[in-house]
Amino acid sequence: MTGSLLVTIDTEEEGLWGGTYRSRGNTVENLKGIPRFQELCDEFSIRPTYFVDSPVVEDDYGANLLAELQRSGRAEVGGHLHPWCTPPFDEELNRSNSYLCNLPEPLQLAKLRFLTEQITTRMGRRPTSFRAGRYGLGTFAASCLVDLGYVVDSSVIPFNDLSRDGGPDFSNAPWKPYRMSTDDILRPDPQGPLLELPVGVGFLSGDFVAASRWRCRLSQPPWSWLRLVGILDRIGLLRRVKLSPEQSDAPTMCKLMDASVSQGNECLMLMFHSSSLVPGNTPYVRDERGLVEFYDRLRAVFSHCAKLKLHAPTVTGYAESVGAN
C-alpha cells in the first residue's frame, strides 16, 4: 500500500495547561474552531480523527457537530480518556492519577466502559480508535480496549520518557506501526489483537533509534556536564521532533516526514489539541496572529503530504487497510 498521513486531534476541554484537573465545570468553547479546520481538511481530501473525551461528548454542540462529520464520512470520532473528568470518580485528583495506567484496574475498566458507551450513544457509532489522555496507556487498559471493541490505539509517544511525571516510559518504544503484545504494550507481536500507531516523533537525519540512544547517552554524566545535547539539538543533529503544528514549524515537520518515509515508515501520525483551534487556550496559539501561523503550518504540511502522494484516511480507515484483526 502507499503511505498515509493520519491527522488526529485530541478533542477536549480547555484549561489543561495550568496543572490542575477538574471533574466538573469544564468548558469546551474551543470546539467552535473545528468547522474552519475541517474545511481545510476537506480541501486536501484529509479525513481527520477526533479523539473525544467526556466533556466534549456531553456538550450538545460538540456532539452534534462531530456526529454529523462522522455520518458524512468526512471524519472519525475515537475515544480520548481523561481520568479526572470521566466517571466514575473514585480516585483522588492529582498528577499521578491523571495517567490512566496508575489507577486501580477495576476503575480503569469502569472509566473506559463509561466513555465507550457515552460515545456510542451520542455519536451513533461505537468507537474503534483510542488515545489515552497524557499518553497514559498501560497493558491492562490495552486489554480492556480489545474487549470493548477497539481495533487501533495511538497512545504511544516514542523516544519520550514520562516516568519523572508519573507516566509511562516510551524511550524504547517502536516508532513505526505494530501490533501490541497482550502482555507488554511496547513489545510487537504479529498476532496481537490491537494495532498501535505511535504518535509521530523522530529526528531530522540518520537512524531514529541510534539518534535516540545517543541523545540518552549524552544526557547522562559526565557528558551532560558539557551540555552536548543542547548544542547538537540546536544544530539539528540530535533534535527530537514531534509531528505537530503546536511544537514544530512547517519546514521541520516536512523534514521529519521525509526522514520517516526514507526509513520505510508508511504511516505518519500528526497530532494536536482542539484547544489550539481557538486563540488563548494553549501556549501554542496565544492570539489571532498565532492562529494564522498555526493554519499556515498545517497548510504547508498538507501540501507536502500531497507532493509525497500520501493518502489521509481516518485512523480506523488506515487500520482496516492494513488488515486490523
SULBELWO-V803361 format. One record per residue. RES is the residue in one letter. SS is DSSP state (@ for helix, = for strand, . for the rest). PHI is phi in radians with two decimals (none if undefined). Layout:
RES,SS,PHI ; RES,SS,PHI
This chain:
M,.,none ; T,.,-1.39 ; G,.,-1.26 ; S,=,-2.40 ; L,=,-1.90 ; L,=,-1.81 ; V,=,-1.81 ; T,=,-2.20 ; I,=,-2.22 ; D,=,-1.29 ; T,=,-1.71 ; E,.,-2.72 ; E,.,-1.32 ; E,.,-1.47 ; G,.,1.41 ; L,.,-1.62 ; W,.,-1.80 ; G,.,-1.77 ; G,.,1.37 ; T,.,-2.05 ; Y,.,-2.29 ; R,.,-2.05 ; S,.,-1.45 ; R,.,-2.40 ; G,.,1.39 ; N,.,-1.39 ; T,.,-2.02 ; V,.,-2.33 ; E,@,-1.08 ; N,@,-1.11 ; L,@,-1.10 ; K,@,-1.20 ; G,@,-1.52 ; I,@,-1.16 ; P,@,-0.95 ; R,@,-1.10 ; F,@,-1.12 ; Q,@,-1.10 ; E,@,-1.08 ; L,@,-1.12 ; C,@,-1.08 ; D,@,-1.05 ; E,@,-1.04 ; F,.,-1.78 ; S,.,1.00 ; I,.,-1.75 ; R,.,-1.94 ; P,.,-1.28 ; T,=,-2.02 ; Y,=,-1.71 ; F,=,-1.46 ; V,=,-1.88 ; D,.,-1.90 ; S,@,-1.02 ; P,@,-1.02 ; V,@,-1.21 ; V,@,-1.15 ; E,@,-1.27 ; D,.,-1.46 ; D,@,-1.06 ; Y,@,-1.06 ; G,@,-1.12 ; A,@,-1.10 ; N,@,-1.16 ; L,@,-1.07 ; L,@,-1.26 ; A,@,-1.09 ; E,@,-1.20 ; L,@,-1.07 ; Q,@,-1.25 ; R,@,-1.05 ; S,.,-1.39 ; G,.,1.42 ; R,.,-1.51 ; A,.,-2.82 ; E,=,-2.15 ; V,=,-1.92 ; G,=,-1.98 ; G,=,-1.65 ; H,=,-2.51 ; L,=,-1.69 ; H,.,-1.75 ; P,@,-0.98 ; W,@,-1.19 ; C,@,-2.16 ; T,.,-2.09 ; P,.,-1.08 ; P,.,-1.36 ; F,.,-1.71 ; D,.,-1.89 ; E,.,-1.96 ; E,.,-1.30 ; L,.,-1.44 ; N,.,-2.68 ; R,.,-1.11 ; S,@,-1.06 ; N,@,-1.35 ; S,@,-1.31 ; Y,.,-1.69 ; L,@,-0.92 ; C,@,-1.13 ; N,@,-1.58 ; L,.,-1.47 ; P,.,-0.98 ; E,@,-1.00 ; P,@,-1.05 ; L,@,-1.28 ; Q,@,-1.00 ; L,@,-1.10 ; A,@,-1.08 ; K,@,-1.19 ; L,@,-1.11 ; R,@,-1.14 ; F,@,-1.06 ; L,@,-1.08 ; T,@,-1.07 ; E,@,-1.19 ; Q,@,-1.10 ; I,@,-1.13 ; T,@,-1.01 ; T,@,-1.20 ; R,@,-1.48 ; M,@,-1.79 ; G,.,1.38 ; R,.,-2.69 ; R,.,-1.24 ; P,.,-1.21 ; T,.,-2.16 ; S,=,-2.19 ; F,=,-2.65 ; R,=,-2.46 ; A,=,-1.26 ; G,@,-1.03 ; R,@,1.07 ; Y,@,1.04 ; G,.,-1.52 ; L,.,-1.58 ; G,.,-2.21 ; T,@,-1.08 ; F,@,-1.12 ; A,@,-1.08 ; A,@,-1.07 ; S,@,-1.16 ; C,@,-1.13 ; L,@,-1.03 ; V,@,-1.07 ; D,@,-1.10 ; L,.,-1.56 ; G,.,1.71 ; Y,.,-1.33 ; V,.,-2.02 ; V,=,-2.58 ; D,=,-2.24 ; S,.,-2.49 ; S,.,-1.85 ; V,.,-1.54 ; I,.,-2.06 ; P,.,-1.06 ; F,.,1.10 ; N,.,-2.23 ; D,=,-2.00 ; L,.,-1.75 ; S,@,-1.16 ; R,@,-1.13 ; D,@,-1.70 ; G,.,1.72 ; G,.,-1.69 ; P,.,-1.27 ; D,=,-1.83 ; F,.,-1.85 ; S,.,-0.97 ; N,.,-1.87 ; A,.,-1.24 ; P,.,-1.06 ; W,.,-1.88 ; K,.,-1.88 ; P,.,-0.97 ; Y,=,-2.75 ; R,=,-1.58 ; M,=,-1.33 ; S,=,-1.19 ; T,.,-1.29 ; D,.,-1.99 ; D,=,-2.83 ; I,=,-1.18 ; L,=,-1.72 ; R,=,-1.87 ; P,=,-1.17 ; D,.,-2.55 ; P,.,-0.95 ; Q,.,-1.69 ; G,.,-1.06 ; P,.,-1.35 ; L,.,-2.07 ; L,=,-1.44 ; E,=,-1.84 ; L,.,-2.03 ; P,.,-1.06 ; V,.,-1.07 ; G,.,-1.23 ; V,=,-2.41 ; G,=,-3.00 ; F,=,-2.26 ; L,.,-1.49 ; S,.,-2.75 ; G,.,1.30 ; D,.,-1.27 ; F,@,-1.06 ; V,@,-1.14 ; A,@,-1.10 ; A,@,-1.09 ; S,@,-1.13 ; R,@,-1.12 ; W,@,-1.12 ; R,@,-1.08 ; C,@,-1.13 ; R,@,-1.11 ; L,@,-1.32 ; S,.,-1.48 ; Q,.,-1.77 ; P,.,-1.05 ; P,.,-1.50 ; W,@,-1.12 ; S,@,-1.10 ; W,@,-1.13 ; L,@,-1.54 ; R,.,0.98 ; L,@,-1.18 ; V,@,-1.06 ; G,@,-1.09 ; I,@,-1.16 ; L,@,-1.19 ; D,@,-1.17 ; R,@,-1.13 ; I,.,-1.62 ; G,.,1.61 ; L,.,-1.23 ; L,.,-2.19 ; R,.,-1.33 ; R,=,-1.49 ; V,=,-2.14 ; K,=,-1.86 ; L,.,-1.37 ; S,.,-2.63 ; P,.,-1.20 ; E,.,-1.39 ; Q,.,-2.12 ; S,.,-2.39 ; D,.,-1.42 ; A,@,-1.10 ; P,@,-1.04 ; T,@,-1.16 ; M,@,-1.11 ; C,@,-1.14 ; K,@,-1.12 ; L,@,-1.10 ; M,@,-1.03 ; D,@,-1.10 ; A,@,-1.12 ; S,@,-1.18 ; V,@,-1.10 ; S,@,-1.13 ; Q,.,-1.70 ; G,.,1.52 ; N,.,-1.50 ; E,.,-1.70 ; C,=,-2.39 ; L,=,-1.81 ; M,=,-1.88 ; L,=,-1.66 ; M,=,-2.52 ; F,=,-2.79 ; H,=,-1.84 ; S,@,-1.03 ; S,@,-1.17 ; S,@,-1.38 ; L,@,-1.43 ; V,.,-2.26 ; P,.,-1.01 ; G,.,1.64 ; N,.,-1.69 ; T,=,-2.37 ; P,.,-1.23 ; Y,.,-1.51 ; V,=,-2.34 ; R,.,-1.54 ; D,.,-2.65 ; E,@,-1.09 ; R,@,-1.09 ; G,@,-1.10 ; L,@,-1.21 ; V,@,-1.03 ; E,@,-1.15 ; F,@,-1.07 ; Y,@,-1.20 ; D,@,-1.08 ; R,@,-1.14 ; L,@,-1.06 ; R,@,-1.07 ; A,@,-1.14 ; V,@,-1.18 ; F,@,-1.12 ; S,@,-1.15 ; H,@,-1.14 ; C,@,-1.01 ; A,@,-1.14 ; K,@,-1.11 ; L,.,-1.38 ; K,.,1.02 ; L,.,-1.53 ; H,=,-1.35 ; A,.,-2.39 ; P,.,-1.44 ; T,.,-1.25 ; V,@,-1.09 ; T,@,-1.18 ; G,@,-1.04 ; Y,@,-1.12 ; A,@,-1.02 ; E,@,-1.15 ; S,@,-1.23 ; V,.,-1.77 ; G,.,1.51 ; A,.,-1.07 ; N,.,-1.12
